[in-house]
Structures are given as structure tokens and as C-alpha cells.
Amino acid sequence: MYDTREELLAKIRLGEDTTFEMKAVVFAGNQVRGPGRDELADELAAIANTSEGVCLLGIDDKSREVTGIPVNRLDAVEALVREVLNDSIVPPLTARVLRMELPDSLGELKPIVRIDVPRSLFVHRSPHGYFHRVGSSKRELSPEILARLFQQRSQSRIIRFDEQAVPETSIADLDTALWSRFVRDASGNAEEILRKLRIVTNDDTGAERLSVGGVLMCTRNPERWLSGAQIEAVCYRGLTRDANYQLDARTITGPLDRQVFDTLSFVAKNMRRPAVKDPARNEVPEYSERALFEAIVNAVAHRDYSIHASRIRCFMFEDRVEIYSPGPPPNSVTVESMPLRQATRNEMVASLLSNCRAAGVAGGLGRTFLMEKRGEGVPIIMNESLRLSNRKPEYQLIDNTEIMLSIWAGKSAVA
């Protein structure tokens, strides 16, 4: 948007509109006095809540003159912008911050700061509330429009969240080895196949983007665009979370199927395997790896990816494993009915996972693919864990925003 100097200068001459904002920068000593932190946060959040847009700092919005920013104060302006994006807007807003030069009315080049704001997947609140752009000004979102915006971006039942376009992505961000796993006929048009699989889609402006599911399954680093798309795994000595008694920790990233395998490996590495004589020496695992496999697959397949920056967490203690998955149960499922009912929040993600082979673990876990979509996962978790520990796993809903699953260690492991 406004990619060339000529396009930017033409836009400045025309003035502000829904996708374009200008601000002069005023200093008091070495500190930025204007625009104020809250004012700038409101403007940037309003653009993100409406569409993609550009904000130029160093342009007088009244006279439309390029006033510029002193070179030795560009760092201070950029620091202000970073703080606004990360600390003054909830959830934090991802934007590109660029330094460039534009000529003033006399033709002298002056430094400015350009902020490219993408249309966001999320609805952003700034210090004075929720805003959107109407022409050249921001307006507070009415409760009705705000509710509709939340529905469109986070809770849509017409276009599921995992099928929505991810800003700032393109087909070039796909990893060929990852998406080709889902293509049976390699002779067809690749882009057409990716569209049919909903890995590639179009955003509101018609631009070609990756879908949320495409980012999660077909890029090497999905957390680049979806900050919560990773698993935090920690093993503790004792029965409570205490950093002083942390034995092992890992942040697990990559496509979702890789996250499943790596999390299972982390738990297997830290799992105790006491031996019993019956009559010969025989190792008894602390947990059923089949149950853990199903639990981890369920977590990545059914978590709510619209909850910004919330990760799946896997904590190991001496007597249990706890797996936290962001979001309540999908549809009308409750934690009590989960062993009996089957529902899917992320249909596209589940479909892609059902085409991922459980390579390296299938022999011992009774799985050819990561998901079978028959609703057997929770019963397997319950029955396998009960067999080892004589205690049923427990699901808990925390503040209606997160599910915690506790799987208890086998009795011989904690004796």
C-alpha cells in the first residue's frame, strides 16, 4: 500500500482517509511530546480494527507539509512506537516500522517514520476504548458494531477462525515439503490445490494470504504470525510449580504435527520408568504414552487459536502431568460430557492432522494418522491412564478460558 515515494506524496497531498493517517512529531528536549502515547495508540488500533493502513510520523496533518524528524531523534520516535504497539494496545499490535525520507516543499529530503498497520486477526483495545476509522477520523465502536466485529474476527461460525486470512503472509511463506504432504495429485496446479485445501485464501481486500490453518500446518515457524502457536513444556521436581525446582524446560515450535511429536518426546525423556519383577524384571512406564499422545493431539487440534498469545502448556510433576489448552470446550460440549461427545473447533486443522502420518510412534500407539476423528481420544486418555494409576484423569475449565487436563502417574512410579 502506497509503495512508492510518488504514491506517498500524492496521498499526502490528498490528505487523510480511512487507510491513511499523518502526525507531526514535536519534541520537548529529547523526549517526544506529541503525538501523545495514548493518542497514537488510539489511532493505530482504529486502523487495525478497520482495514490495513499507513501512519506517517513527521507530516503535519493540517498543512500536509513534510516537517520531518531530526536524524538524532529517530531512535526516540521508534522506541515510542514500539512501546505503543506492545504496551498500550491490547492485544499487542504487529506492525512494520520503517525509516525513510520524503522531500519537503523545497525539495529537501527529511527523515520520517512510516508505520504499516495490517488488518488484524484480532479486535484491539487502546487506552480510550475500542475505535475504528470512519473517513479521516476515528470513532468509538458502538456495542452492536463491536459485538459484530468480535464475531467476525474471533467467533465466526460462517468462516471458521482457522480458515481466516493471516495478515502479512503470502504464498511464498509456505514450505513446499510441508504442504506437499497433503497433495495426492502433484500433476495439478499447485495454487489451485492449496486453495481447495484452504491453505491459501484471500483477505477482505482480495490480497492472497495464508489461512490460520495454513500457517499452523505448512510453515516452519507459525509463531512468527501467531504468537501463541507453540507449546511450553516444563518438568519440575516436586508437586508444585517452582522455578527453583525446574529440571527441564523447552519451548516447542514448528508445524503442529512436529509440536505433537516433540512434546511427546519431552514427556517420554522426563518420565520415570521403574522396574518390577513379575516374575522377570519389567519396566512399567509412569504414564501411558498412548494417553499422552491423544491428549497432546487434542490440545493442538481443539485449542482456541483466536486467543492472542496464549500457549498450550505441559507441566510435569512427581505425581502428574498437567496440560493446559486455551479456550473452553467447543460448541455445547462441557468438561463433563467430553468422554461421551465429539466436537471440533478447528475443522480445517483437524482435517490436515488426519492426513499426517504418526511416523515413528504409530506402532506402539495404535495410530496410523495423528487424528482419526472418531471421538475416541478422550476415552483412550481415560481408560489408559486409569489402568496405570487407578485414578481417572481430570478435566477442569478455568475461568471459562482454558481447559486443564491432569493425568496421574502410575502407582509404582510414585511409591
Secondary structure, 3 states (H helix, E strand, C coil): CCCCHHHHHHHHHHCCECCEEEECCEEECCEEEECCHHHHHHHHHHHHCCCCEEEEECECCCCCCECCCCHHHHHHHHHHHHHHHHHHCECCCCCEEEEEEEECCCCCEEEEEEEEECCCCCCCEECCECEEEECCEEEECCHHHHHHHHHHHHHCCCCCHHHCECCCCCHHHCCHHHHHHHCCCCCCCHHHHHHHCCCEEECCCCCEEEEHHHHHHHCCCHHHCCCCCCEEEEEECCCCCCHHHEEEEEEECCCHHHHHHHHHHHHHHHCCCCEEECCCEEECCCCCHHHHHHHHHHHHHHCCCCCCCCCEEEEECCCEEEEEEECCCCCCCCCCCCCCCCCCCCHHHHHHHCCCECCCCHHHHCCCECCCCCCCHHHHHHHHHHHHHCCCCEEEEECCCEEEEEEECCHHHHC
